[in-house]
Amino acid sequence: MKTRIVPSLRYQDCRQAIDWLCATFGFEEHLIVPNESGGIAHARLVYGMAMIMLGDYHSDADDPFGQLNKSPLQLDGYNTASVYMIVKDVDAHYEKARAAGAEIVLDIVDEHGGRGYTCKDLEGHLWSFGSSDPWE
């Protein structure tokens, strides 16, 4: 069995985030589980062999894990973690993200043995994309 890490993010509008992450960053829907109120209880998006899990933010007692997570929108835009993802064509990925309105916070640059950039998504989660593969 391979050990894998699957980041989990909470969004205030998960359906909108799913659509944006797929259109902007190239994810594909793998699983969508709706909740009783018409929102998203749990979702899985894939990009090649990478996966993220996400769901709507809920502060109620029915979602104890959700109570431990917040969207950066609820933290004055701050993040407590970020996601780094290896992509094949960093320049094309950067242009697509910029055109879709991703907030570029660290412009594209060559460093750490590759090329990469950092941006925020539609709710302010911090994402870095690059060609540097720390496993190689």
C-alpha atoms as one frame of an Amber mdcrd trajectory, in Angstrom:
protein
   0.000   0.000   0.000   1.271   3.458  -0.874   0.827   6.134   1.738  -0.748
   9.271   0.317  -1.705  12.642   1.728  -5.028  14.064   0.594  -5.550  17.726
   1.563  -9.005  18.660   2.813 -10.403  22.181   2.393 -13.621  23.843   3.512
 -15.470  26.415   1.436 -18.419  28.638   2.232 -19.797  27.806  -1.243 -18.416
  24.398  -2.112 -20.400  23.964  -5.362 -18.990  27.233  -6.689 -15.500  26.199
  -5.527 -15.759  22.824  -7.293 -16.737  24.476 -10.559 -13.942  27.057 -10.212
 -11.234  24.549  -9.210 -12.123  22.309 -12.150 -12.272  25.135 -14.696  -9.239
  27.026 -13.363  -6.786  24.463 -11.995  -7.781  21.447 -14.102  -9.312  19.202
 -11.437 -12.039  16.697 -12.327 -14.974  15.666 -10.154 -14.449  12.207  -8.639
 -17.223  12.109  -6.016 -19.865  14.615  -4.901 -22.017  13.886  -1.828 -24.823
  16.409  -1.306 -26.105  17.317   2.139 -29.740  17.644   3.230 -29.803  21.418
   2.678 -28.691  21.244  -0.965 -25.018  21.954  -0.296 -22.002  19.662  -0.479
 -21.289  17.382   2.489 -18.183  15.847   0.914 -16.461  16.014  -2.453 -13.347
  14.549  -4.020 -11.579  16.164  -6.940  -8.704  14.566  -8.850  -5.847  15.839
 -10.977  -3.946  12.897 -12.402  -3.016  10.828  -9.331  -3.537  13.766  -6.931
  -6.735  14.232  -4.948  -8.253  16.878  -2.693 -11.330  16.557  -0.523 -13.611
  19.472   0.195 -16.972  20.365   1.627 -19.173  23.229   2.692 -18.198  24.990
   5.908 -20.718  24.308   8.682 -20.481  25.567  12.229 -23.226  23.313  13.582
 -22.803  20.362  15.926 -23.731  17.916  13.141 -20.328  18.522  11.555 -17.644
  18.211  14.269 -14.774  18.049  11.737 -16.153  21.107   9.935 -16.147  23.037
  13.202 -12.358  22.637  13.279 -11.888  24.182   9.812 -12.459  27.632   8.401
 -12.286  29.283   5.023  -9.676  32.064   4.736 -12.708  34.334   4.238 -13.417
  33.746   7.933  -9.792  34.398   8.946  -9.263  37.863   7.450  -7.720  36.177
   4.386  -5.028  34.295   6.312  -4.135  30.638   5.687  -2.761  28.134   8.154
  -1.639  25.714   5.427  -1.210  25.619   1.673  -1.249  23.087  -1.139   1.693
  22.494  -3.519   0.891  20.686  -6.738   3.255  19.526  -9.467   2.039  20.413
 -12.956   3.544  19.582 -16.331   3.234  22.978 -18.056   3.592  25.636 -15.354
   3.390  28.590 -17.753   0.116  27.412 -19.331  -1.309  26.636 -15.869  -0.305
  30.100 -14.651  -1.920  31.835 -17.637  -5.158  29.880 -17.207  -5.320  30.629
 -13.464  -4.559  34.325 -14.013  -7.201  34.591 -16.745  -9.781  32.949 -14.444
  -9.185  35.545 -11.737  -6.918  33.660  -9.357  -5.098  36.191  -7.179  -1.429
  35.723  -8.025   0.444  36.374  -4.773   3.908  35.166  -5.851   4.578  35.580
  -9.553   5.989  32.801 -11.694   9.718  32.293 -11.107  12.485  29.719 -11.555
  13.657  28.419  -8.161  14.121  25.228  -6.128  15.094  23.318  -9.267  11.931
  24.153 -11.172   9.447  26.807 -12.164   6.426  27.812 -10.128   3.975  30.373
  -8.793   1.579  30.857  -5.880  -1.995  32.115  -5.970  -5.195  32.251  -3.950
  -8.426  30.639  -5.095 -11.862  32.255  -5.051 -12.124  31.971  -1.236  -8.494
  32.735  -0.495  -6.981  29.258  -0.043  -3.274  29.352  -0.876  -2.082  27.181
  -3.780   1.413  26.757  -5.226   1.976  25.117  -8.603   5.329  24.117  -9.956
   7.450  21.780 -12.003   9.823  20.887  -9.168   9.143  17.352  -7.942  10.597
  16.883  -4.440  10.518  13.082  -4.966  12.992  13.269  -7.854
